Amino acid sequence: MSKKLKILYDPQMFDKQNYGGITRYFANLITGIEKTSNFCAELPLVYSTNYYIRNFPQLLNSGIGSLFLKKTYNRTRWNLLLSKRTIKRSDFDIFHATYYNPYFLENLKKPLVITVHDMIHENYPEIFNDAEEVISQKKKTIEAADLIIAISIFTKQELLRHYPQLESKIRVIYHGLPDTKTVSANQSLPQRYLLYVGDRYTPYKNFVAMVEAISPLITSEEKLHLICAGGGEFNPAELDLLARNNILQYTTQINASDAQMAQLYRDALLFIYPSIEEGFGFPILEAFKAGCPVACSNTSCLPEVGGNAVGYFNPAIVSSIRETVSALISNPEKREGLVNNGYEQLQKFTFQNCLDQTLDCYTSLIKS
């Protein structure tokens, strides 16, 4: 029997996120690889609080780890120390970094793969406190990479704007939704609600404009509500925003489990995704899978993912958001048509395709 090719991943992004699209992507890859016959994966961990890898092997169990490595700084330090030690052993075939800290470059003797999810730090440096550091680290890692995975054509185009010399190293591999079944929760929810998912604080997510757009629709229909899933509890500025727009009493925030998210998508009147820029737009696929109609921005990669299964608006124009959402709220036949198109569009973004194409990248690197 031939030896399995080992792919080493590092823990750096898992130390930055407890939840999030990037770590879910890598956790899915590792899980998928472990089910193949020709590849195996390793993720060195002392201890992690990331939800998606809660069942992955770790040196410390949850009780001891939470006691001694409660602070993020300490977890990051020990996980990277273990990662450095593993890299020095060089007992693997390919190293796939999960983020841009180039700590590994000094000791890495095997091919390097990096996945670039977006170029938002480069495009909006003014909204990130760490923009200068991230951009600098990202540049070193990207330029050292033997192969760069871009998660959409849009992301590849943005990469080439900044690094035109690297075109031969870039391969587009879309995210894919694993074909797993999640049992929906059965919690009490408003009969009619609009759904927003994820981070609300970062300006490019465009939450403020969305609230201003949909608040007249909510106040004009007594039974219509807004549910915000994830993103943490509302902060004082958000509470003030909702109060000023007279929808505070019609708005709920839920830190949702997987089962609750399945129900939220399934029962929503409409999922609204108002981001000005995204690298992919994974929640669109989640909505498609749950049979939830989608209204989203007509910018960046979102039309690439949404295809003809989405109602589009210009995220920079409040009236455009309002008109699209209003038209879909008032037209159940249009919503049903989007749902049916969503099921078809989802077939273009399977996790098996993502896994197969990623493994093909690894194989091509080994052969070269």
C-alpha positions in Angstrom: 0.0 0.0 0.0 1.4 3.4 -1.0 2.0 5.9 1.7 -0.7 8.6 2.2 0.2 12.2 1.4 0.1 14.2 4.6 -1.3 17.8 4.5 -0.2 19.9 7.5 -2.5 22.7 8.5 -1.6 25.3 11.1 -3.8 26.6 14.0 -3.4 30.3 13.5 -6.9 31.1 12.2 -8.5 28.7 14.7 -7.0 30.9 17.4 -8.6 34.0 15.9 -12.1 32.5 15.5 -14.5 30.6 17.7 -16.9 30.6 14.7 -16.5 31.9 11.2 -16.4 31.0 7.5 -12.7 30.6 7.3 -12.3 28.1 10.1 -15.4 26.2 9.0 -13.8 25.9 5.5 -10.6 24.4 6.9 -12.3 22.1 9.4 -14.4 20.8 6.5 -11.3 20.2 4.4 -9.5 18.4 7.2 -12.6 16.2 7.9 -13.0 15.4 4.2 -9.3 14.6 3.7 -9.4 12.1 6.6 -12.1 10.2 4.8 -10.0 9.7 1.6 -7.7 6.8 0.9 -4.7 8.7 -0.5 -4.4 11.7 1.9 -4.3 12.4 5.6 -4.4 15.7 7.5 -2.8 17.0 10.6 -3.7 20.0 12.7 -1.4 20.5 15.7 -3.3 21.7 18.7 -2.5 22.2 22.3 -6.0 23.5 23.0 -8.6 25.4 21.0 -12.0 26.9 21.7 -13.0 26.9 18.0 -16.5 25.3 17.6 -15.8 23.4 14.3 -12.8 21.5 15.7 -14.2 20.7 19.1 -13.8 17.0 18.5 -10.4 17.2 16.8 -7.4 15.7 18.7 -5.8 18.2 21.2 -3.0 17.7 23.7 -5.1 19.2 26.5 -8.7 18.2 27.1 -11.3 20.9 27.5 -11.2 21.1 31.3 -7.4 21.5 31.6 -7.2 23.6 28.5 -9.9 26.1 29.6 -8.2 26.3 33.0 -4.6 27.0 31.9 -5.1 28.5 28.4 -8.2 30.6 29.0 -6.7 33.7 27.4 -6.5 33.9 23.7 -2.9 35.1 23.8 -1.8 32.0 25.7 -3.7 29.6 23.4 -2.1 31.3 20.4 1.4 31.2 21.8 1.2 27.5 22.7 -0.5 26.4 19.5 2.0 28.2 17.4 4.9 26.7 19.4 3.5 23.2 18.7 3.0 24.1 15.0 6.6 25.4 14.7 7.9 22.1 16.3 5.8 20.1 13.8 7.1 22.1 10.9 10.7 21.6 11.9 10.1 17.8 12.0 9.1 18.1 8.3 7.1 14.9 8.6 4.5 16.0 6.0 4.2 16.6 2.3 2.4 20.0 2.0 1.9 22.8 4.4 -1.4 24.7 4.0 -1.4 27.9 6.2 -4.8 28.9 7.5 -3.9 32.6 7.7 -1.1 35.1 6.9 1.3 35.1 9.8 4.6 34.1 8.1 6.1 32.6 11.3 6.6 29.3 9.5 8.7 30.5 6.6 12.1 30.2 8.4 11.7 26.5 8.9 9.4 25.4 6.1 11.1 23.0 3.6 7.9 21.7 1.9 5.5 23.3 -0.6 3.3 26.1 0.8 -0.4 26.5 -0.1 -2.3 29.6 1.0 -6.1 30.3 0.6 -6.9 33.9 0.0 -10.5 34.6 1.0 -10.7 38.3 0.1 -8.7 41.5 -0.3 -10.8 43.6 2.1 -7.9 44.7 4.3 -6.2 46.1 1.2 -9.4 47.7 -0.2 -10.6 49.1 3.1 -7.5 49.6 5.3 -9.1 52.5 7.2 -11.6 50.3 8.9 -9.1 47.8 10.4 -6.8 48.6 13.3 -4.4 45.9 12.2 -4.6 46.6 8.5 -0.9 47.5 8.1 0.3 44.4 9.9 -2.1 42.0 8.1 -1.3 43.5 4.7 2.5 43.2 5.4 2.2 39.6 6.6 -0.1 38.6 3.8 2.3 40.0 1.2 5.2 37.8 2.6 3.0 34.7 2.7 1.4 35.2 -0.7 4.7 35.8 -2.4 6.3 32.8 -0.7 3.4 30.5 -1.6 3.9 27.7 -4.2 0.1 27.7 -4.9 -2.6 30.2 -4.1 -6.2 29.2 -3.8 -8.7 32.0 -4.5 -12.3 31.2 -3.4 -14.0 33.1 -6.3 -13.2 34.7 -9.6 -13.7 38.1 -8.0 -11.1 37.3 -5.3 -8.7 36.2 -8.0 -9.2 39.4 -9.9 -8.7 41.4 -6.7 -5.5 39.4 -6.0 -4.2 40.2 -9.5 -4.8 43.9 -9.0 -2.3 43.8 -6.2 0.0 40.9 -7.4 -0.3 40.7 -11.2 3.0 38.7 -11.3 1.4 35.8 -9.5 -1.3 34.8 -12.0 0.3 31.4 -12.8 0.2 30.4 -9.1 -3.5 31.2 -8.6 -6.3 28.6 -8.8 -10.0 29.4 -8.2 -11.7 26.8 -6.0 -15.2 27.7 -4.8 -16.4 27.0 -1.3 -18.9 24.1 -1.1 -21.6 23.2 1.3 -21.2 19.8 2.9 -24.1 17.4 2.3 -25.0 17.0 5.9 -28.4 17.1 7.4 -29.0 19.3 10.5 -32.1 18.7 12.5 -33.9 22.1 12.8 -34.7 23.5 16.2 -38.3 24.2 17.0 -38.1 27.4 19.0 -40.8 30.0 19.1 -40.2 32.7 16.4 -42.2 35.6 15.0 -44.5 34.4 12.2 -43.0 36.8 9.6 -39.4 37.9 9.9 -36.5 39.1 7.9 -33.1 37.5 8.7 -29.7 39.0 8.9 -26.7 36.7 9.7 -23.2 37.4 11.2 -21.0 40.4 11.9 -22.8 43.7 12.1 -19.9 45.9 13.3 -17.6 46.1 10.4 -18.6 48.9 8.0 -18.4 46.9 4.8 -21.1 44.5 6.2 -23.5 47.5 5.7 -25.8 46.8 8.6 -26.7 50.4 9.2 -27.8 51.0 5.6 -29.9 47.8 5.8 -31.6 48.9 9.0 -32.4 52.3 7.5 -33.8 50.6 4.4 -36.1 48.0 6.0 -37.3 49.9 9.0 -40.2 51.6 7.1 -41.3 48.2 5.9 -41.2 46.8 9.4 -43.1 49.7 11.0 -45.8 49.6 8.3 -46.5 45.9 8.9 -47.4 45.1 12.5 -46.3 41.4 12.3 -43.0 41.8 10.5 -39.8 41.5 12.6 -36.0 41.5 12.1 -33.9 38.7 13.5 -30.1 39.0 13.7 -28.4 35.7 14.1 -24.9 35.6 15.5 -22.6 38.7 15.8 -23.0 39.0 19.6 -25.5 41.0 21.6 -26.5 44.4 20.3 -24.1 47.1 21.5 -25.3 50.6 22.7 -24.8 52.1 19.2 -26.8 49.4 17.6 -29.6 49.7 20.2 -29.7 53.4 19.5 -29.8 52.8 15.7 -32.7 50.4 16.1 -34.5 52.8 18.4 -34.0 55.8 16.1 -35.6 53.8 13.3 -38.5 52.7 15.5 -37.8 48.9 15.2 -36.1 48.1 18.4 -39.2 46.4 19.7 -39.5 44.3 16.5 -35.8 43.2 16.5 -34.2 40.1 18.1 -30.6 39.0 18.4 -29.9 35.2 18.7 -26.6 33.5 19.2 -27.8 30.6 17.2 -26.7 26.9 17.3 -26.6 24.9 14.1 -30.1 23.6 14.7 -31.4 27.1 15.4 -29.7 28.4 12.2 -31.4 25.7 10.2 -34.8 26.8 11.6 -34.0 30.5 11.1 -33.2 30.1 7.5 -36.1 27.6 6.9 -38.8 29.9 8.4 -37.5 33.3 7.3 -39.6 35.4 4.9 -36.3 36.6 3.4 -32.6 36.5 4.1 -30.9 39.8 3.5 -27.2 40.0 2.7 -26.2 43.7 2.3 -22.4 43.5 2.3 -20.5 45.9 0.1 -17.8 43.4 -0.5 -17.3 39.7 0.2 -14.8 37.1 -0.9 -17.5 34.4 -1.4 -20.7 34.7 0.6 -21.2 31.3 2.3 -24.5 32.3 4.0 -26.1 32.5 0.6 -25.5 28.7 0.1 -26.9 28.0 3.6 -30.1 29.9 2.7 -30.4 28.0 -0.6 -30.1 24.7 1.2 -32.8 25.6 3.7 -35.2 26.9 1.0 -34.9 30.5 2.1 -35.3 33.3 -0.5 -32.4 35.7 -0.7 -32.0 39.4 -1.3 -28.4 40.6 -1.6 -25.9 43.1 -2.9 -25.1 43.2 -6.6 -21.4 43.8 -5.8 -18.1 41.8 -5.6 -18.5 38.0 -5.7 -22.2 37.9 -4.7 -23.7 37.7 -8.2 -21.1 35.0 -9.0 -22.5 32.9 -6.1 -26.1 33.9 -6.3 -26.7 33.6 -10.0 -30.4 33.9 -10.9 -31.5 32.7 -7.5 -31.3 36.0 -5.7 -33.0 39.4 -5.7 -30.3 42.0 -6.1 -29.9 45.6 -4.9 -27.3 48.3 -4.9 -25.9 48.2 -1.3 -24.8 51.8 -1.5 -28.3 53.1 -2.1 -30.8 52.7 0.8 -33.8 53.0 -1.5 -32.5 50.2 -3.7 -32.3 47.9 -0.8 -35.8 48.9 0.3 -37.3 48.4 -3.1 -35.9 45.0 -3.6 -36.8 43.7 -0.2 -40.3 45.3 -0.4 -40.9 43.7 -3.8 -40.0 40.2 -2.5 -42.0 40.6 0.7 -45.1 41.4 -1.3 -44.6 38.7 -4.0 -44.8 35.1 -2.7 -44.6 33.7 -6.2 -41.3 35.5 -6.8 -39.9 34.2 -3.5 -40.9 30.7 -4.4 -39.2 31.1 -7.8 -36.0 32.2 -6.1 -36.1 29.2 -3.7 -36.4 26.8 -6.6 -33.6 28.5 -8.5 -31.6 28.4 -5.3 -31.8 24.6 -5.1 -30.4 24.4 -8.6 -27.7 27.0 -8.0 -26.5 25.1 -4.9 -25.5 22.2 -7.1 -22.7 24.3 -8.5 -21.1 24.6 -5.0 -20.8 21.2 -3.5 -18.2 20.4 -0.9 -17.1 17.4 -2.9 -16.1 19.6 -5.7 -14.2 21.9 -3.3 -12.4 18.9 -1.8 -11.6 17.2 -5.1 -10.2 20.3 -6.6 -8.1 21.1 -3.5 -6.7 17.6 -3.5 -5.9 18.0 -7.2 -3.9 21.1 -6.3 -2.0 19.2 -3.7 -1.3 16.4 -6.1 0.0 18.8 -8.8 2.4 20.4 -6.3 3.8 17.0 -5.3 4.3 16.0 -8.9 6.0 19.3 -9.8 
